[in-house]
């Protein structure tokens, strides 16, 4: 392995920008991740940048598995299919009905533009 390798980067320590609970999304600068533990605002928290998670979704949206691009709505702290004003985080991993309040999300680990 290269001598300059530090870590894989799928799980990183972040500073919670607001109080988060385990399993909640957080956006720190250009990096989105899911908190692996609860943390107070300003506290360090281990967070996962990639993987499949069940997350709170915006109401009234139907998602199609492996087709619907998903975004983080940092104002409402939920996942949405609305791109405008939100941060791309991944894709729907399971089709969801518009009445569903939770959706299965594949986080792809990209960095926000």
SULKA-V735090 format. One record per helix or strand of 3 or more residues. SS is the DSSP state (A for helix, B for strand). FROM is the first residue (numbers start at 0). LEN is the number of residues. If there is no record, write none. Layout:
ss->SS from->FROM len->LEN
ss->SS from->FROM len->LEN
//
This chain:
ss->B from->10 len->5
ss->B from->24 len->4
ss->B from->30 len->5
ss->B from->43 len->5
ss->B from->49 len->8
ss->B from->68 len->5
ss->B from->77 len->3
ss->B from->86 len->6
ss->B from->101 len->7
//
